[in-house]
């Protein structure tokens, strides 16, 4: 029987990552999370102040200006999050992770029937996860599961105002948020972590961290927990399909149902 040599054992032993590389990856991931959070908050503040200064704070509270504010905030946030790193990557080629492509954003293919069919399946899974997490957090006295989410529109908007609210909340918000979170942020995290860790670890960590940031930016505990569960499913769909199309369909479905309950049935 042939004895195993020390050389054989050395080859089979997994290589330990240099501490410097580990910390570099950690700081890069934290920088991604902070950049997305700061860009979204900054865009809301800047757009809000500019609009309040130009049309007045009272006028800003009306449905159409509110919709314009929301849409502009998303546009500015996407420009900051996606374009700024891409422009820096051109000036500093070694910052290749700053470059952005349609594939990196999960927008490289056209939507398929599979993408559409996975949306309702994902919605059911989201409801189950959200229910379990809400029940868990409800055990804490400081958690108010019934707190109403501030969406910027009155629950009694009618006519054209309701159409504007629908476009903003059901179409613009889901598409923009999927591009930012499950597109850009998830793509960057997966790319960085996959270079240092196993595929399984990079997927799990990326899903959890992206969902954490997505929950935090909603700035409300009960909403944050709810959308954290939603993001878990959305990230899973990105991983399964390779694009964010199914996630966009699911997000639109979720917001559409919420819109109907709030603005049509008045169940606020």
Buried (B, 14 or more C-beta within 10 A) or exposed (E): EEEEEEEEEEEEEEEEEEEEEEEBBEEBBEEBBEBBBEBBBBBBEBBBEEBBEEBEEEEBBBBEBBBBBBBBBBBBBBEBBBEEBBEEBEEEEEEEBBBBEEEBBBBEEEBEEEBBEBBEEBBEBBBEBBEEBBEEBBEEEEBEEEEEBEBBBBBEBEEEBBEBBBBBBBBBBBBBBBBBBBBBBBBBBBBBBBEBBEEEEBBBBBBBBBBBBBBBBBEBBBBBBBBBBBBBBBBBBBBEBEBBBBBBBBBBBBBBEBBEEBBEEEEE
